[in-house]
Amino acid sequence: MTSVERPMPPLNADERTNLESWLDFYRATLAMKCDNLTDPQSRDARVPPSPLTLLGLVQHLAEVERNWFRRVLTGEHAPPIYTPQADPNGRDEGFELSGDVSLDAARATWQDEIARSRANCAARSLDDTVPFMGGEVNLRWIYTHMIAEYARHAGHADLLRERIDGSTGV
């Protein structure tokens, strides 16, 4: 049984509602995959040879939320949340685990980043652009990219969770 509710995106909605609903659907999917896990289970890399873990995915997606909706969209200077030991520049993007981050703490940080993401998007239109990589990127593109990012990692989470305790589906 899960404590996370995953709302089904509406079947007939405007573009913005559609994009935001699918992003929330995949956010909830990751949350469900992490529900009722112990810290050791969340750190368990169960799909060799990959070192990927559910905790690493939560950390990574907190970093991705921060990057796209704070650094890119608003131009905010927001340092990495999780700086890997081996790379002080943070190029790991949250996947590397440290001994002091619990799943609950990582989930709280991720949820805080999601709340900031929503707030930063609320007053913007899908057509609003910001400078990016020598060009311009609009909020529509960012939402689409984030849906793809979450969908890809939801598949990873599915495999990891099934290998941890046999939980499938959803």
N, C-alpha and C positions, 0 to 999 in steps of 0.2 A: 504494500500500500504506500502511496506517495502523499506527501503533504503539499506538493506543488500542483497548482492548477495550470493547465495548458489550454488557453483559449484558442478555439478554432478560428482562423482568419475568416472574415465574412466572404461569402461567395459572390456578392455583388456590391462593391463599394467603390468610392472614388480612389484615385491613384494614391494619394497620401495615406489614406486609411489602409489600403491594401499593403503598401510598403511597410508601414509601421506595424501592422498586424502580423505580417510574416516574420519580421525581425523579432517581435515579441514571442511569437510561436517558437522560434528556434532558441531564443534565450531561455524560455521555459523548458524546452527539451533538454538543454544541458543541465539546468537545475534539477530536473527529474532524474537524470542519469546519476547525479551526485547525491540524491536523497538517500538517507538511511545508511550511509557509509561511515566506517570508522576512519580515523586519520591514517592508520597503516594501509587500509584498503585504497584510500584515495591516492596514496603514494606508490601503489603497486603497478609496475610496468608489465602488463600481461600479454603484450603482442610483440614478442621478440622478432627481429633484433631492435625494434624501436624502444627508446627510453621514455616514450610518451605515457603520461599518467593523467587521471582525471583531475587531480590537484593542479598539475601543470596546465591543463586546458583552461581551468577556471582562472588561473593567474594570467595566462596568455590573453584570454578574452577581456579581462580587466584592462590589460595593456592596450589591446586593440581599440576598445571603447575610448580610452583616454587619448590615444593617438588621433583617431579620426574625428571625434566629436569635441575634443578640447584643443589639441595642438593644431590640427588641420583646419577644422571648421571655424574656431574662434581665434586662432593664433596665440593661444595661451601657452606660456612657458610652463609645462608640467613635466617634471622629471620622471624617469622610469619608476615604477612602483617596486619592481623586483629586479635588482641588478645582480646578474650572476657573478659568482666568485671569479670565474675565469675571464670574464670580459667586462671591465668597468664601464664600457660604453653601452652596455645593456642590449647588445644585438641579439641576445637569446630570446627576447620578447616574452619573458615570463615562464617559459617551459621548464627551465632548470629549477629544481627544488632546493630549498634551504631547510635546515633542521628546525627552524623556529616558526614556520608558518603552518598554522592548522587549517584544515578544510573550512571550518566555520569562519575563521578570520579572513581567508581568501574569498569566501562567498560574500561576506559582508563588504569587503573592499570592492568586489565585482559589482554588487548591487548598488553601492554608492556611485560607482562610475556610470552605471546604467541610468541612475537618477539624474546625474549631471548631464548625460547625453540627451535625455529627454528634455531637460530644461533648456539646453543650448539649441535644440532644434525647434522648440515650440514657437518662437517668434519669426522663424525663417520660412520662406517658401521653398518648394522643391527646385525652383529655378535660381535661387540665390547662389552666387558663385564666390569662391575664395581662391587666392593664388595657390597653385600647387605644381611643383616640378616644372617650372617655366611656363605654365599655362594656367588654366582655370578649371576648377572642379565644382560641380553643383551638388546640392544636397541630395538630389535624386540619385546621382551616381554613387554617392557615399552610402546611401541606404541600400542600393542594389549590391554594392561591394560587401557590405556588412551581412546581408542575407546570405550571400554565397560563402562568406567566411564562417558564419555560424553553421550553415548547413553541412559544410565539409567537416567541421569539427564535431557536429552532432553524430555523424557517421563514425568518427573515431571513438567518441564516447560510448556509442552503442557496442562496439567491439570490446572495448575495455571493460565495460560493466558486465557484459555477458561472460567474459573470461574470469572476472572476479567472483561472481556469485550466481551465474546462470540467468540473471534477469535479462529478459528480451522484450522487444516490442516497444510500444508507446512512442 
